[in-house]
Amino acid sequence: MAKTAGLKAISITDHDTVDGTGEAVAAGEKHGVRVVSGVELSVFLDDFHFHLLGYHFNWRDEGLSTKLEVLQKSRTRRNSTIISNLQNLGLDITAEELQEISSSGQTGRPHIARLLVDKKIVSDIDQAFALYLRKGKPGYARRFIYHVEEAIALLHDSGGCAVLAHPAQISRSIPLLDDLLGHLRALGLDGVETYYPTQKGSFFRSLRRLAAAHELFETGGSDYHGDIRPNTAMAGNTTNTVPLEVLEQMDRYHLQQQKVI
């Protein structure tokens, strides 16, 4: 898909797992698309819960694998709790049906949402989250996540860079994001995702200014999860592109950090 879309490089940033990286790298070599190691982690800082992207790390690193396994086990426990919560509401779903939907890899709430759609309990993915799976809804269950400082250190220790993901999902207040980025930069944050489908116009330009002010490199992506939601697509079309210079900037930063180490 990336080759057909004309992309020069991609990163698969699955939540809490790098299991697809080896296969992706091999496919990238076959099709002439560069694959950068990636992962996405849910983290917290005080009362803020947000996502952290990792890039350029050694995806075979044992320390990274051990820490990711903690998150994977936490997800598995939460999935069971969510299924029980939904069953207690009278919904006709089972853990076995969820496994058929997920089939392999890391199972999460999007898979549960797809199951609810398949069972015609809801009409689409968004309704599944709105009625049952979002925080505060009857099916929701908490899980273990790392403090952002520990997550940043984990990515650095495995040779990678830490990037704040889609800040618009945290807040559209520029002063608040300015303050947050200042705190995160002090904890070792390396970059911020400025190019993102919902970050446009003046907000996008403000994010770029914040990145420069805090000496953070910029990243971008489509956050493509497959064809599970309407109006989402892999990057490469005219409305959702990331300049190659963004990756080149991250490459230079990463190389410089490795020389320092």
Order of alpha helices (4+ residues) and beta strands (2+ residues): beta-alpha-beta-beta-beta-alpha-alpha-alpha-alpha-beta-alpha-beta-alpha-beta-alpha-beta-alpha
